[in-house]
């Protein structure tokens, strides 16, 4: 734990995790093993960081879980709302860049890479191995499928379902998401 870091009652911090300076973990935050949290971060109550992702392989009629050995790396000056879930990577790491803001009830799946300065509103779900470039803004209840790239400075409006990668400065709406003017 770094200098001036505050850990409220009921928190769990797993083995080999590092937490920087001036971090506040409010009550009942769970930090699993091998997690790295930068400086000047705030994580609200009930958030869980570092669980295994939803990786499954089928073997005939048997569902088998894929082991997740990656980490979660959270940059500096990141704020994460209450009751968020951030999965560890399968092999690669799940990364949240500097100066990001996550609202309450956000799900970040395994191997997701979020650039710096992103804003993600409540009830957003981002599926595995998706990349958000820098300064992406996502409104509430957006779903983003796996293995996409969302271009820098893009905006996605509320309740959109993103099924395709986007270029820089995209403005998307709808289900499926499309350029806002077309929607």
C-alpha positions as CSV (number, residue, x, y, z in Angstrom):
1,X,0.0,0.0,0.0
2,X,1.3,3.4,-0.9
3,X,1.5,6.5,1.3
4,X,-1.8,8.2,2.3
5,X,-3.9,5.3,1.0
6,X,-7.1,4.6,2.9
7,X,-8.7,1.2,3.1
8,X,-12.2,1.1,4.6
9,X,-13.6,-1.9,6.6
10,X,-14.6,-5.0,4.8
11,X,-12.0,-4.7,1.9
12,X,-10.0,-7.6,0.7
13,X,-6.6,-7.2,-1.0
14,X,-5.1,-10.4,-2.5
15,X,-1.5,-11.5,-2.7
16,X,1.1,-9.6,-4.8
17,X,-1.3,-6.7,-5.4
18,X,0.1,-3.2,-5.3
19,X,-1.9,0.0,-4.6
20,X,-0.3,3.4,-5.1
21,X,-0.3,6.6,-3.1
22,X,-3.4,8.6,-2.2
23,X,-5.8,5.8,-3.1
24,X,-9.2,5.3,-1.3
25,X,-10.9,1.9,-1.3
26,X,-14.3,2.3,0.2
27,X,-16.0,-0.5,2.2
28,X,-16.3,-4.0,0.7
29,X,-14.0,-3.5,-2.3
30,X,-12.4,-6.8,-3.3
31,X,-9.0,-6.7,-5.0
32,X,-7.9,-10.1,-6.2
33,X,-4.2,-11.3,-6.5
34,X,-1.6,-9.7,-8.8
35,X,-3.6,-6.4,-9.4
36,X,-1.8,-3.1,-9.9
37,X,-3.6,0.2,-9.0
38,X,-1.8,3.5,-9.6
39,X,-1.8,6.7,-7.6
40,X,-4.7,9.0,-6.8
41,X,-7.5,6.5,-7.5
42,X,-10.9,6.1,-5.8
43,X,-12.8,2.9,-5.8
44,X,-16.3,2.8,-4.4
45,X,-18.0,0.2,-2.3
46,X,-18.8,-3.2,-3.6
47,X,-16.5,-3.1,-6.6
48,X,-14.6,-6.3,-7.5
49,X,-11.3,-6.2,-9.4
50,X,-9.5,-9.3,-10.8
51,X,-12.1,-12.1,-11.0
52,X,-11.8,-14.7,-13.7
53,X,-13.5,-13.6,-17.0
54,X,-16.3,-15.5,-18.7
55,X,-14.1,-17.7,-20.8
56,X,-15.6,-21.0,-21.7
57,X,-14.9,-23.9,-24.0
58,X,-17.4,-26.6,-24.9
59,X,-16.3,-30.2,-24.7
60,X,-19.3,-32.1,-26.1
61,X,-22.0,-31.3,-23.5
62,X,-19.5,-30.1,-20.8
63,X,-18.7,-26.5,-20.2
64,X,-15.1,-26.0,-19.2
65,X,-13.8,-22.7,-17.8
66,X,-10.6,-21.3,-19.2
67,X,-8.0,-20.3,-16.6
68,X,-7.3,-16.6,-16.4
69,X,-3.7,-15.8,-15.5
70,X,-3.5,-12.2,-16.7
71,X,-3.8,-9.2,-14.3
72,X,-5.7,-6.0,-14.0
73,X,-3.7,-2.8,-14.3
74,X,-5.3,0.5,-13.3
75,X,-3.6,3.7,-14.1
76,X,-3.3,7.0,-12.1
77,X,-6.2,9.3,-11.3
78,X,-8.9,6.7,-12.0
79,X,-12.3,6.7,-10.3
80,X,-14.4,3.6,-10.3
81,X,-18.0,3.6,-9.0
82,X,-19.8,1.2,-6.8
83,X,-20.6,-2.4,-7.7
84,X,-18.4,-2.6,-10.8
85,X,-16.8,-5.8,-12.0
86,X,-13.4,-5.8,-13.7
87,X,-12.2,-9.2,-14.9
88,X,-8.5,-10.2,-15.1
89,X,-7.1,-11.1,-18.5
90,X,-6.8,-14.6,-19.7
91,X,-3.1,-14.3,-20.7
92,X,-2.8,-10.6,-21.5
93,X,-3.8,-8.0,-18.9
94,X,-7.0,-6.0,-18.6
95,X,-5.9,-2.3,-18.6
96,X,-7.7,0.9,-17.5
97,X,-5.7,4.0,-18.5
98,X,-5.0,7.2,-16.6
99,X,-7.8,9.6,-15.7
100,X,-10.7,7.3,-16.6
101,X,-14.0,7.6,-14.9
102,X,-16.3,4.5,-14.5
103,X,-19.8,5.0,-13.1
104,X,-21.6,2.4,-11.0
105,X,-22.5,-1.0,-12.2
106,X,-20.0,-1.2,-15.1
107,X,-18.7,-4.6,-16.3
108,X,-15.3,-4.7,-17.9
109,X,-14.4,-8.2,-19.3
110,X,-11.1,-10.0,-19.6
111,X,-8.4,-8.5,-21.8
112,X,-10.2,-5.2,-22.3
113,X,-7.8,-2.3,-22.9
114,X,-9.2,1.2,-22.0
115,X,-7.2,4.2,-23.1
116,X,-6.7,7.3,-21.0
117,X,-9.4,9.8,-20.3
118,X,-12.4,7.6,-21.0
119,X,-15.8,8.1,-19.4
120,X,-18.1,5.2,-19.0
121,X,-21.6,5.6,-17.6
122,X,-23.7,3.2,-15.5
123,X,-24.7,-0.3,-16.7
124,X,-22.2,-0.5,-19.5
125,X,-20.9,-3.9,-20.5
126,X,-17.7,-4.2,-22.5
127,X,-17.0,-7.8,-23.7
128,X,-13.6,-9.4,-23.8
129,X,-10.6,-8.2,-25.8
130,X,-12.2,-4.9,-26.8
131,X,-10.0,-1.8,-27.1
132,X,-11.2,1.7,-26.3
133,X,-8.8,4.3,-27.6
134,X,-8.2,7.5,-25.7
135,X,-11.0,9.9,-24.7
136,X,-14.0,7.6,-25.5
137,X,-17.3,8.6,-23.9
138,X,-19.9,5.9,-23.4
139,X,-23.4,6.7,-22.1
140,X,-25.6,4.4,-19.9
141,X,-26.6,0.9,-20.7
142,X,-24.4,0.5,-23.8
143,X,-23.2,-3.0,-24.8
144,X,-20.0,-3.5,-26.7
145,X,-19.3,-7.0,-28.2
146,X,-15.9,-8.7,-28.0
147,X,-12.7,-8.0,-30.1
148,X,-13.6,-4.5,-31.3
149,X,-11.6,-1.3,-31.5
150,X,-13.5,1.9,-30.6
151,X,-11.6,4.9,-32.1
152,X,-10.2,7.8,-30.2
153,X,-12.6,10.7,-29.2
154,X,-15.7,8.6,-30.1
155,X,-19.1,9.0,-28.4
156,X,-21.6,6.2,-28.0
157,X,-25.2,7.2,-26.9
158,X,-27.3,5.5,-24.3
159,X,-28.7,2.0,-24.9
160,X,-26.6,1.4,-28.0
161,X,-25.3,-2.0,-29.0
162,X,-21.9,-1.8,-30.7
163,X,-21.2,-4.7,-33.0
164,X,-18.4,-3.2,-35.3
165,X,-15.2,-1.4,-34.7
166,X,-15.2,2.4,-35.3
167,X,-12.8,5.0,-36.5
168,X,-11.7,8.2,-34.7
169,X,-14.4,10.7,-33.5
170,X,-17.3,8.3,-34.3
171,X,-20.7,9.4,-32.9
172,X,-22.8,6.2,-32.6
173,X,-26.5,5.5,-31.6
174,X,-28.9,2.6,-31.9
175,X,-29.2,-1.2,-31.9
176,X,-27.1,-2.1,-33.8
177,X,-25.1,1.1,-33.4
178,X,-24.6,3.2,-36.4
179,X,-23.6,6.8,-37.2
180,X,-25.9,9.0,-35.1
181,X,-27.2,11.1,-38.1
182,X,-28.2,7.8,-39.9
183,X,-29.9,6.6,-36.7
